[in-house]
Amino acid sequence: MTTRNSLPLLMLMVIFSPLAIDIFLPALPVMAQDFAAPMSQVQWSISAFLLTMGLGQLLSGPLADRFGRRPVAITGVVIYGLSSLLCVFAASLEVFLLFRMAQGFGACAIVVAAFACVRDTYNPLQSGVIYSYLNGAICCIPALAPILGSVLTEHFGWRSNFEVMALYAAVAGVIMFFTLSETRPASTVQPKKLISLKSFMPIFKHPVFLFNATIVMLMMAIMLAFVSSSPAWLMVELKQSQHSFVFWFSLNAALNIAACFFAPKVLTKLGARNTIGLGMGILVASGILMLALQQWHHAAAFMLPIMICSTGVSLLAGTCSGQALSPFGDNAGSASALLGFLQMSGAAVLVALLQLLPLNAPQQMALLILAILPIYALWKLPKIKSTLYQVPAANV
């Protein structure tokens, strides 16, 4: 994989996951009726996908370090495609959730390989820029996929969404098979055991990784909570039509795309430290606004703070991902896997616990967004800053 052609291919790889999450969101109420299940249980299909996507990375990462990025990515595409087809024929919600979990395992292998390729090819500052561009590509899916999903659901039923996922896996898989080359460095440390918690501990204990991975996990939790709660809040609680939901969801995604493609310029100009501080400040402002507008039962009262929050998430997600992986050039696959595990599974657990609280969607979102406050306070301590940024100035 050369630097010139790597970005389009990496974009092709990272959108497997958001496609599996966003395309069928407009169909959730229809699925609840079809499966004769509560809306809250149908929403588990999102958390279940992310849970296994996170857990699977603990295996995919060491596999990528041992066998290479290419075979892990290709295998992930096969699993993703087959599980998508099985979702089409699921006769019950329980069986559907099982296949969704399998789909998560396939997606995680592709994402781990993609992130490891970035770490193999670029330095820490460049990695942050590339991650921001990849986040921009990821954000294109929430803007476009619900529109496609709404049309598919209306004309062909909700199962057609998963047929499209299988088709994408087939097309992207062929492209990857012929264009994805191996990037694993010869110096890569190959784990003796494929799953060994002991091998992950040095990575987990590293202060740079732990701090940045915690922020990345919280960013994913915010996005997951929004994706999980917005269909029920907007379409059921606020009585918005399916088309109105798609409008608000796509508008937020469009702004997110702009923020993600603007984030590399901010990162390059301000550096990682100041970009992270700016992102956290924006999150605090959006959380306060969400609380201030919670009595106004209108879609704009929910979506305006979300749009502001998305800007902060865009600044933090790519920057902190690049910083978290920067110390681990010799075991990028394992480091990427641990980051993905904390990001996906950690976010799924956080959101599951959040949804147990007797709070409505705006209150849940505000609580989760403002969870950045103690992290921000910790980040402001001079001693913490000196520990986190003991790397060359060109890389921060």
ZIZIUR-V927927 format. One record per residue. RES is the residue in one small letter. SS is DSSP state (alpha for helix, beta for strand, coil for the rest). PHI is phi in degrees with one decimal (none if undefined). NEAR is the number of other ideal C-beta (glycine too) atoms within 8 Angstrom. Layout:
BEGIN
res=<RES/RES>
ss=<SS/SS>
phi=<PHI/PHI>
near=<NEAR/NEAR>
END
This chain:
BEGIN
res=<m/t/t/r/n/s/l/p/l/l/m/l/m/v/i/f/s/p/l/a/i/d/i/f/l/p/a/l/p/v/m/a/q/d/f/a/a/p/m/s/q/v/q/w/s/i/s/a/f/l/l/t/m/g/l/g/q/l/l/s/g/p/l/a/d/r/f/g/r/r/p/v/a/i/t/g/v/v/i/y/g/l/s/s/l/l/c/v/f/a/a/s/l/e/v/f/l/l/f/r/m/a/q/g/f/g/a/c/a/i/v/v/a/a/f/a/c/v/r/d/t/y/n/p/l/q/s/g/v/i/y/s/y/l/n/g/a/i/c/c/i/p/a/l/a/p/i/l/g/s/v/l/t/e/h/f/g/w/r/s/n/f/e/v/m/a/l/y/a/a/v/a/g/v/i/m/f/f/t/l/s/e/t/r/p/a/s/t/v/q/p/k/k/l/i/s/l/k/s/f/m/p/i/f/k/h/p/v/f/l/f/n/a/t/i/v/m/l/m/m/a/i/m/l/a/f/v/s/s/s/p/a/w/l/m/v/e/l/k/q/s/q/h/s/f/v/f/w/f/s/l/n/a/a/l/n/i/a/a/c/f/f/a/p/k/v/l/t/k/l/g/a/r/n/t/i/g/l/g/m/g/i/l/v/a/s/g/i/l/m/l/a/l/q/q/w/h/h/a/a/a/f/m/l/p/i/m/i/c/s/t/g/v/s/l/l/a/g/t/c/s/g/q/a/l/s/p/f/g/d/n/a/g/s/a/s/a/l/l/g/f/l/q/m/s/g/a/a/v/l/v/a/l/l/q/l/l/p/l/n/a/p/q/q/m/a/l/l/i/l/a/i/l/p/i/y/a/l/w/k/l/p/k/i/k/s/t/l/y/q/v/p/a/a/n/v>
ss=<coil/coil/alpha/alpha/alpha/alpha/alpha/alpha/alpha/alpha/alpha/alpha/alpha/alpha/alpha/alpha/alpha/alpha/alpha/alpha/alpha/alpha/coil/coil/alpha/alpha/alpha/alpha/alpha/alpha/alpha/alpha/alpha/alpha/alpha/coil/coil/coil/alpha/alpha/alpha/alpha/coil/alpha/alpha/alpha/alpha/alpha/alpha/alpha/alpha/alpha/alpha/alpha/alpha/coil/alpha/alpha/alpha/alpha/alpha/alpha/alpha/alpha/alpha/alpha/alpha/coil/alpha/alpha/alpha/alpha/alpha/alpha/alpha/alpha/alpha/alpha/alpha/alpha/alpha/alpha/alpha/alpha/alpha/alpha/alpha/alpha/coil/coil/coil/coil/alpha/alpha/alpha/alpha/alpha/alpha/alpha/alpha/alpha/alpha/alpha/alpha/alpha/alpha/alpha/alpha/alpha/alpha/alpha/alpha/alpha/alpha/alpha/alpha/alpha/alpha/alpha/alpha/alpha/coil/coil/alpha/alpha/alpha/alpha/alpha/alpha/alpha/alpha/alpha/alpha/alpha/alpha/alpha/alpha/alpha/alpha/alpha/alpha/alpha/alpha/alpha/alpha/alpha/alpha/alpha/alpha/alpha/alpha/alpha/alpha/alpha/alpha/alpha/coil/coil/coil/alpha/alpha/alpha/alpha/alpha/alpha/alpha/alpha/alpha/alpha/alpha/alpha/alpha/alpha/alpha/alpha/alpha/alpha/alpha/alpha/coil/coil/coil/coil/coil/coil/coil/coil/coil/coil/coil/coil/coil/coil/coil/coil/coil/alpha/alpha/alpha/alpha/alpha/alpha/alpha/alpha/alpha/coil/alpha/alpha/alpha/alpha/alpha/alpha/alpha/alpha/alpha/alpha/alpha/alpha/alpha/alpha/alpha/alpha/alpha/alpha/alpha/alpha/alpha/alpha/alpha/alpha/alpha/alpha/alpha/alpha/alpha/alpha/alpha/coil/coil/coil/coil/alpha/alpha/alpha/alpha/alpha/alpha/alpha/alpha/alpha/alpha/alpha/alpha/alpha/alpha/alpha/alpha/alpha/alpha/alpha/alpha/alpha/alpha/alpha/alpha/alpha/alpha/alpha/alpha/alpha/alpha/alpha/alpha/alpha/alpha/alpha/alpha/alpha/alpha/alpha/alpha/alpha/alpha/alpha/alpha/alpha/alpha/alpha/alpha/alpha/alpha/alpha/coil/coil/coil/coil/coil/coil/alpha/alpha/alpha/alpha/alpha/alpha/alpha/alpha/alpha/alpha/alpha/alpha/alpha/alpha/alpha/alpha/alpha/alpha/alpha/alpha/alpha/alpha/alpha/alpha/alpha/alpha/alpha/coil/coil/coil/coil/coil/coil/alpha/alpha/alpha/alpha/alpha/alpha/alpha/alpha/alpha/alpha/alpha/alpha/alpha/alpha/alpha/alpha/alpha/alpha/alpha/alpha/alpha/alpha/alpha/coil/coil/coil/coil/coil/coil/alpha/alpha/alpha/alpha/alpha/alpha/alpha/alpha/alpha/coil/coil/alpha/alpha/alpha/alpha/alpha/alpha/alpha/alpha/coil/coil/alpha/alpha/alpha/alpha/alpha/alpha/alpha/coil/coil/coil/coil/alpha/alpha/alpha/coil>
phi=<none/-91.4/-60.5/-66.2/-104.2/-74.7/-62.6/-59.5/-68.7/-63.6/-62.0/-59.6/-77.5/-77.3/-84.8/-56.4/-66.9/-63.0/-61.2/-70.7/-99.2/-94.0/-65.6/-100.2/-58.1/-63.5/-89.9/-57.0/-61.2/-65.9/-63.7/-61.3/-68.7/-65.3/-87.8/52.5/-130.2/-62.6/-57.5/-61.6/-75.5/-65.6/-64.0/-60.9/-62.5/-80.6/-64.9/-62.9/-61.0/-70.2/-61.8/-73.6/-63.5/-76.0/-61.7/-64.9/-70.1/-64.8/-94.9/-64.4/-62.3/-59.6/-63.0/-66.5/-75.3/-85.7/-105.1/109.9/-73.9/-62.1/-63.1/-66.4/-64.6/-64.2/-62.2/-61.2/-62.6/-62.5/-62.7/-60.7/-64.6/-66.0/-66.6/-62.7/-64.2/-65.6/-61.8/-60.5/-102.3/-64.4/-95.2/-142.2/-64.4/-62.3/-66.9/-60.2/-63.3/-63.2/-69.7/-64.5/-64.5/-62.9/-61.8/-63.7/-62.7/-65.8/-63.0/-64.8/-62.8/-67.0/-67.8/-58.5/-62.1/-64.4/-66.2/-65.3/-61.6/-63.1/-65.5/-67.5/-98.9/-123.8/-80.3/-56.3/-67.1/-62.4/-60.6/-59.8/-65.5/-63.3/-60.9/-65.6/-64.7/-65.4/-62.8/-63.2/-64.8/-61.6/-72.1/-65.1/-67.0/-60.4/-77.5/-104.1/-61.0/-61.5/-63.8/-62.8/-63.2/-63.9/-65.2/-61.5/-64.6/-67.4/-101.3/-127.6/90.6/-65.7/-67.5/-64.3/-61.5/-80.2/-65.0/-65.7/-60.1/-64.4/-64.2/-61.9/-60.3/-65.7/-68.9/-64.7/-61.8/-64.1/-62.0/-64.5/-59.9/-95.2/-120.2/-81.2/-102.4/-79.4/-117.9/-59.9/-67.0/-63.7/-84.6/-57.8/-78.9/-92.3/-66.1/-70.6/-117.3/-66.6/-124.4/-141.1/-60.3/-62.2/-69.9/-86.3/-62.1/-59.1/-69.6/-62.5/-78.7/-64.8/-60.0/-64.6/-66.2/-61.8/-65.1/-70.0/-66.0/-62.7/-66.4/-59.9/-61.9/-65.2/-62.7/-65.9/-62.2/-61.9/-65.7/-65.7/-62.2/-65.3/-62.4/-73.1/-91.9/-63.6/-60.5/-68.6/-69.1/-79.0/-86.2/-97.6/-71.6/-95.1/60.9/-77.3/-73.4/-59.8/-68.8/-66.8/-60.0/-60.9/-61.0/-64.7/-64.5/-71.5/-62.4/-62.3/-64.9/-63.5/-64.7/-65.1/-60.2/-60.1/-65.5/-67.4/-81.8/-85.1/-57.1/-59.4/-67.8/-64.0/-62.2/-64.9/-80.1/-94.0/86.3/-63.6/-60.5/-70.9/-64.6/-64.4/-62.1/-63.6/-61.4/-66.4/-62.6/-64.6/-61.7/-59.6/-62.6/-68.8/-65.2/-64.1/-64.6/-60.2/-67.0/-67.4/-100.3/-65.7/-80.7/-90.9/-83.4/-141.6/-57.0/-65.1/-64.7/-86.7/-81.5/-61.0/-62.1/-63.6/-64.5/-66.0/-59.7/-60.0/-64.5/-63.9/-61.3/-63.0/-69.4/-84.0/-62.2/-69.1/-61.4/-70.8/-63.4/-62.3/-68.5/-62.9/-91.2/-60.2/-80.7/-122.7/-68.4/-89.3/-143.9/-63.2/-63.2/-67.0/-64.7/-63.4/-65.7/-65.8/-61.3/-64.8/-61.7/-64.6/-65.6/-81.3/-67.2/-61.0/-64.2/-61.1/-67.7/-57.9/-69.5/-61.1/-67.8/-61.0/-72.7/-80.2/-76.8/-78.3/-126.5/-80.7/-60.5/-60.8/-67.6/-62.4/-64.3/-62.5/-61.3/-69.4/-63.3/-76.1/-64.9/-72.1/-57.7/-63.9/-67.4/-64.3/-63.5/-65.1/-62.3/-73.6/-68.3/-56.5/-64.9/-67.3/-59.9/-67.4/-74.3/-76.9/-119.2/-85.9/-133.4/-54.4/-58.6/-67.2/-100.3/-121.5>
near=<10/5/6/4/9/11/8/7/13/13/11/10/14/14/12/17/12/13/12/13/11/12/15/12/15/12/12/13/10/10/12/12/7/7/10/4/8/6/12/8/9/13/12/9/11/11/13/13/15/16/14/13/17/17/10/12/17/12/10/15/17/17/12/17/15/9/6/9/15/10/8/15/15/12/9/17/15/11/13/16/14/11/14/15/11/10/14/10/6/10/4/7/10/6/9/12/11/8/12/13/12/13/16/16/14/17/15/18/16/16/15/17/16/13/14/17/13/13/14/10/9/10/6/13/13/8/15/16/14/13/14/17/14/14/13/13/11/12/15/11/14/15/13/10/13/16/10/10/15/12/8/15/15/6/6/6/7/11/9/11/13/12/11/11/16/13/8/10/14/9/8/12/12/8/10/14/8/6/8/11/6/7/10/12/8/4/6/11/8/6/12/5/7/8/7/10/6/5/11/11/8/7/12/9/7/10/8/13/16/10/13/13/14/10/14/16/13/14/12/14/14/13/10/14/13/10/12/11/12/14/14/13/13/14/12/10/8/11/5/9/6/9/7/10/16/12/8/13/12/13/10/13/14/9/11/15/12/8/13/15/10/9/16/12/7/11/17/8/6/9/8/14/10/8/15/15/10/12/14/15/10/13/15/13/9/14/15/9/11/16/10/6/12/11/4/7/5/7/10/7/12/17/11/10/16/13/11/12/16/12/12/15/14/18/17/16/14/19/17/14/15/16/15/13/16/11/8/13/7/8/11/15/16/16/15/16/16/16/15/16/13/13/13/15/13/13/16/14/9/12/14/9/8/13/10/5/8/2/7/8/11/13/10/14/18/13/11/14/15/11/9/13/8/7/13/12/8/9/13/7/8/5/6/11/11/8/9/12/9/5/9/5/4/5/10/12>
END
